[in-house]
Amino acid sequence: MLRSRAIKSISVAVAMAAVAVLAAPQSMAEDSVKIAVVTHGQSADTYWSVVKKGVDDAAAMMGAEVSYQAPQTTDYVVMSRMIDAAVTQKVQGLVVSIADAEALGKSVKAAADAGIPVIVIDSGEDQVEELGLKLFVGTTSYFEQGKRAAKQLLDAGVKKGVCANHETGNLVNESACDGFIEAMNGKGDRVEISLDPTETAARLNAYLASHPDIDGILALGAPSATNVVAALRDKGTLANYKIGNFDVSGDTLASLSDKELLFSFDAQQYLMGFLPVVMLTLNAKYGVLPINNIYTGPNAISPTDVEKIMVLSKKGIR
């Protein structure tokens, strides 16, 4: 039912975008709409670079003036200041990820209270109603995705698995590990790694050496999955583990094709960047906006999809 609703919602939003394209020559030539996008993820990250690609494509299509901002590293104080600055600049729409509601809630609510329509992407679905925001565009909760990943590993024969978190302090990642451990029914654990390949290899291999019963691993992002695979390949132990991950990249698609990864969950994050810019521009121009959340994933990648998705990945869209 949830997947059906998500597909229907995305179809409506995409239809709106198509209408906007047709309307662009006549109506979008007016004063451009100013929109701010503030996320906790940097555009240099392969996941967030796809979000930014969606933002940029939608801005070009809609003739909107859109800024994409993120702290150089995960820093919610800096991110709050960026949101506050957007309010001061009186943007006509704000797109924001809420990875830490306690740290960001005050600034996001201030934007909504100032009359700025706010769309939440990637993380923070629960805060939409709580803070009086417009809607959420992103995947189902990381907690549920963690549970789903655990089930896939268990179904594949994994006896005990570990959730490898590359971003300590990110409450969304922590919730993914919580869901994973719950669904593993006492057969799950967690380990802290990082986005640095050398550090990841050291931490992961040390953990696995002291936990020889682990035979399944969940990575919470495409860069961390690449690092995990590389660490185990270099160690000569890759064949000992079934590995799943969130998000896709050229590297993870290649690993899927080579059967180094068991599965990848595609968040279709291009839509997270593209759709909010389209919707907020239409809202500023015509006062129209969907009333339901839009779920972009997780969309499970099968081996038969890899070749097509790899082409799109090279274009920065998947």
C-alpha positions as CSV (number, residue, x, y, z in Angstrom):
1,M,0.0,0.0,0.0
2,L,2.8,2.4,0.9
3,R,4.7,1.7,-2.3
4,S,1.5,2.2,-4.3
5,R,0.8,5.6,-2.6
6,A,4.4,6.6,-3.2
7,I,4.3,5.9,-6.9
8,K,1.0,7.7,-7.2
9,S,2.3,10.8,-5.4
10,I,5.5,10.9,-7.4
11,S,3.4,10.5,-10.6
12,V,1.3,13.5,-9.6
13,A,4.4,15.6,-8.9
14,V,6.1,14.6,-12.1
15,A,3.0,15.5,-14.0
16,M,3.1,18.9,-12.3
17,A,6.7,19.3,-13.5
18,A,5.7,18.4,-17.1
19,V,3.0,21.1,-17.0
20,A,5.6,23.5,-15.7
21,V,7.8,22.8,-18.7
22,L,5.0,23.6,-21.0
23,A,4.2,26.7,-19.1
24,A,7.8,27.9,-18.8
25,P,8.0,30.1,-22.0
26,Q,4.9,32.1,-21.1
27,S,4.9,32.3,-17.3
28,M,8.4,31.7,-16.0
29,A,9.9,34.7,-17.7
30,E,8.6,36.9,-14.8
31,D,10.7,37.8,-11.8
32,S,12.5,34.7,-10.7
33,V,11.5,32.8,-7.6
34,K,14.2,32.6,-4.9
35,I,14.6,29.3,-3.1
36,A,17.1,28.1,-0.6
37,V,18.2,24.5,-0.2
38,V,20.0,23.7,3.0
39,T,21.1,20.2,3.8
40,H,23.4,18.4,6.2
41,G,25.1,16.6,3.3
42,Q,27.8,18.2,1.1
43,S,27.4,18.2,-2.7
44,A,30.9,16.5,-3.0
45,D,29.3,13.4,-1.4
46,T,28.1,11.1,-4.2
47,Y,24.6,10.9,-2.6
48,W,24.2,14.6,-2.2
49,S,25.7,15.4,-5.6
50,V,22.7,13.7,-7.2
51,V,20.3,15.7,-5.0
52,K,22.1,18.9,-6.1
53,K,21.9,17.7,-9.8
54,G,18.1,17.5,-9.3
55,V,18.1,21.0,-7.7
56,D,20.2,22.5,-10.6
57,D,18.1,20.8,-13.3
58,A,14.8,22.0,-11.8
59,A,16.2,25.5,-11.2
60,A,17.2,25.8,-14.9
61,M,13.9,24.4,-16.1
62,M,11.7,26.6,-13.9
63,G,13.9,29.8,-14.2
64,A,14.2,29.9,-10.4
65,E,17.1,31.4,-8.4
66,V,18.2,28.5,-6.1
67,S,21.1,28.3,-3.7
68,Y,22.4,25.0,-2.4
69,Q,24.2,25.2,0.9
70,A,25.6,22.7,3.4
71,P,28.2,22.8,6.2
72,Q,31.7,21.6,5.2
73,T,31.2,18.8,7.7
74,T,28.2,17.7,9.6
75,D,27.6,20.7,11.8
76,Y,24.0,21.6,12.9
77,V,25.0,24.9,14.4
78,V,26.3,26.1,11.0
79,M,23.3,24.6,9.3
80,S,20.9,26.5,11.6
81,R,22.7,29.7,10.7
82,M,22.2,29.0,7.0
83,I,18.5,28.4,7.6
84,D,18.3,31.7,9.6
85,A,20.0,33.5,6.8
86,A,17.5,32.2,4.3
87,V,14.7,33.6,6.5
88,T,16.4,37.0,6.6
89,Q,16.8,36.9,2.8
90,K,13.0,36.4,2.5
91,V,13.2,33.4,0.1
92,Q,10.0,32.2,-1.3
93,G,10.7,28.6,-0.5
94,L,13.0,26.5,1.7
95,V,14.1,23.0,1.2
96,V,15.8,21.4,4.2
97,S,17.0,18.1,5.6
98,I,16.3,17.6,9.3
99,A,18.8,15.0,10.4
100,D,18.7,16.3,14.0
101,A,15.3,17.8,15.0
102,E,16.4,19.0,18.4
103,A,19.3,21.0,16.8
104,L,17.5,22.3,13.8
105,G,13.8,22.5,14.9
106,K,13.9,26.1,16.1
107,S,15.4,27.5,12.9
108,V,13.1,25.5,10.7
109,K,10.0,26.5,12.6
110,A,11.1,30.1,12.5
111,A,11.1,29.9,8.7
112,A,7.6,28.4,8.6
113,D,6.4,31.0,11.1
114,A,7.8,33.7,8.8
115,G,5.4,32.4,6.1
116,I,8.1,30.6,4.1
117,P,6.8,27.3,2.7
118,V,9.2,24.6,3.8
119,I,9.6,21.2,2.2
120,V,11.7,18.6,4.0
121,I,13.9,16.1,2.1
122,D,15.8,13.0,3.0
123,S,15.3,13.1,6.7
124,G,12.8,14.7,9.1
125,E,9.4,13.3,7.9
126,D,8.1,13.4,11.5
127,Q,8.8,17.1,11.8
128,V,6.5,18.1,9.0
129,E,3.4,18.0,11.1
130,E,5.2,18.9,14.3
131,L,6.7,22.1,13.0
132,G,3.9,23.1,10.6
133,L,5.8,22.5,7.4
134,K,4.4,21.6,4.0
135,L,5.5,18.1,3.1
136,F,8.3,15.5,3.0
137,V,10.0,14.2,-0.1
138,G,12.3,11.3,0.5
139,T,12.4,7.6,1.4
140,T,10.5,5.8,4.1
141,S,12.2,6.1,7.5
142,Y,15.7,4.9,7.9
143,F,14.5,2.8,10.8
144,E,12.2,0.9,8.5
145,Q,14.9,0.6,5.8
146,G,17.2,-0.8,8.5
147,K,14.6,-3.4,9.3
148,R,14.1,-4.2,5.6
149,A,17.8,-4.6,5.0
150,A,18.1,-7.0,8.0
151,K,15.3,-9.1,6.5
152,Q,17.1,-9.3,3.2
153,L,20.3,-10.4,4.8
154,L,18.5,-13.0,6.9
155,D,16.7,-14.3,3.9
156,A,20.0,-14.6,2.2
157,G,21.3,-16.9,5.0
158,V,23.1,-14.4,7.2
159,K,23.5,-15.7,10.7
160,K,24.7,-12.5,12.4
161,G,25.1,-9.0,10.9
162,V,26.5,-5.7,11.7
163,C,25.4,-2.2,10.8
164,A,28.4,0.0,9.8
165,N,27.7,3.6,10.5
166,H,30.0,6.1,8.8
167,E,28.6,9.2,10.4
168,T,28.5,9.0,14.2
169,G,26.1,11.5,15.7
170,N,23.7,11.5,12.7
171,L,20.5,10.4,14.4
172,V,19.0,9.2,11.1
173,N,21.9,6.8,10.6
174,E,21.6,5.7,14.2
175,S,17.9,5.0,13.7
176,A,18.8,2.8,10.7
177,C,21.1,0.7,12.8
178,D,18.4,0.6,15.5
179,G,15.9,-0.9,13.0
180,F,18.5,-3.2,11.7
181,I,19.4,-4.6,15.1
182,E,15.7,-4.9,16.1
183,A,14.9,-6.9,12.9
184,M,18.0,-9.2,13.4
185,N,16.3,-10.5,16.5
186,G,19.4,-10.6,18.7
187,K,21.8,-11.4,15.8
188,G,22.7,-7.8,15.1
189,D,25.4,-5.3,16.2
190,R,26.8,-2.0,15.1
191,V,30.3,-0.7,14.3
192,E,31.5,2.9,13.8
193,I,33.5,3.5,10.6
194,S,34.0,6.7,8.6
195,L,34.2,8.0,5.1
196,D,38.0,7.7,5.1
197,P,39.0,4.5,3.3
198,T,42.1,3.8,5.5
199,E,40.2,4.5,8.8
200,T,37.3,2.4,7.6
201,A,39.6,-0.5,6.8
202,A,41.3,-0.3,10.2
203,R,38.1,-0.1,12.2
204,L,36.1,-2.7,10.2
205,N,38.9,-5.3,10.0
206,A,39.6,-4.9,13.8
207,Y,35.9,-5.4,14.6
208,L,35.5,-8.4,12.3
209,A,38.7,-10.0,13.7
210,S,37.1,-9.8,17.2
211,H,33.7,-10.9,16.0
212,P,34.3,-14.0,13.8
213,D,30.6,-14.9,13.9
214,I,29.6,-11.9,11.7
215,D,28.8,-12.9,8.1
216,G,26.6,-10.0,7.0
217,I,27.2,-6.2,6.8
218,L,25.0,-3.3,6.1
219,A,26.6,0.0,4.9
220,L,24.5,3.2,5.2
221,G,25.7,4.9,2.1
222,A,27.3,4.5,-1.3
223,P,30.8,5.9,-0.3
224,S,30.9,3.8,2.9
225,A,29.8,0.7,0.9
226,T,32.7,1.3,-1.5
227,N,35.1,1.6,1.4
228,V,33.8,-1.6,3.1
229,V,34.1,-3.6,-0.1
230,A,37.6,-2.3,-0.8
231,A,38.7,-3.0,2.8
232,L,37.5,-6.6,2.7
233,R,38.8,-7.2,-0.9
234,D,42.3,-6.0,0.2
235,K,42.1,-8.2,3.2
236,G,41.1,-11.2,1.1
237,T,38.0,-11.8,3.1
238,L,35.3,-10.3,0.9
239,A,33.8,-13.7,0.0
240,N,33.1,-14.4,3.7
241,Y,30.4,-11.7,3.9
242,K,27.0,-10.8,2.4
243,I,26.9,-7.0,2.1
244,G,24.0,-4.7,1.5
245,N,23.9,-0.9,1.3
246,F,21.8,2.2,1.0
247,D,22.1,4.4,-2.1
248,V,23.8,3.8,-5.4
249,S,26.9,5.1,-7.2
250,G,29.0,4.0,-10.1
251,D,31.2,2.0,-7.7
252,T,28.3,0.3,-5.9
253,L,26.6,-0.5,-9.2
254,A,29.9,-2.2,-10.4
255,S,30.0,-4.1,-7.1
256,L,26.4,-5.2,-7.6
257,S,27.2,-6.4,-11.1
258,D,30.3,-8.3,-9.8
259,K,28.2,-9.8,-7.0
260,E,30.4,-8.2,-4.3
261,L,27.2,-6.5,-3.0
262,L,24.0,-8.5,-2.4
263,F,21.7,-5.5,-2.8
264,S,21.4,-1.7,-2.9
265,F,18.5,0.5,-1.8
266,D,18.0,3.4,-4.3
267,A,16.6,6.5,-2.6
268,Q,16.1,8.1,-6.0
269,Q,17.5,11.2,-4.5
270,Y,17.5,13.1,-7.8
271,L,13.7,13.5,-7.2
272,M,14.5,14.9,-3.7
273,G,16.3,17.8,-5.3
274,F,14.2,18.2,-8.4
275,L,10.6,18.0,-7.2
276,P,10.7,20.5,-4.3
277,V,12.2,23.2,-6.5
278,V,9.5,22.6,-9.1
279,M,6.7,22.5,-6.5
280,L,7.9,25.6,-4.6
281,T,8.3,27.6,-7.8
282,L,4.7,26.7,-8.8
283,N,3.6,27.6,-5.3
284,A,5.2,31.0,-5.5
285,K,3.8,31.6,-9.0
286,Y,0.3,30.1,-8.7
287,G,-0.3,29.1,-5.1
288,V,-0.5,25.3,-5.8
289,L,1.2,22.6,-3.8
290,P,0.6,18.9,-3.1
291,I,-0.9,18.1,0.3
292,N,0.7,14.6,0.8
293,N,4.2,13.4,1.4
294,I,6.1,12.0,-1.6
295,Y,8.1,8.8,-1.1
296,T,11.0,8.4,-3.5
297,G,12.3,5.0,-2.1
298,P,13.7,2.7,-1.2
299,N,13.7,1.3,-4.6
300,A,15.4,-2.1,-4.6
301,I,18.1,-2.5,-7.4
302,S,18.1,-5.8,-9.2
303,P,20.9,-7.1,-11.4
304,T,18.8,-6.6,-14.5
305,D,18.6,-2.8,-13.7
306,V,22.3,-2.3,-13.2
307,E,23.4,-1.5,-16.8
308,K,20.6,1.1,-17.3
309,I,21.2,2.7,-14.0
310,M,24.9,2.8,-14.5
311,V,24.4,5.0,-17.6
312,L,22.3,7.4,-15.6
313,S,24.8,7.3,-12.7
314,K,27.5,8.6,-15.1
315,K,25.2,11.5,-15.8
316,G,24.7,12.3,-12.1
317,I,21.1,11.3,-12.0
318,R,21.2,8.0,-10.2
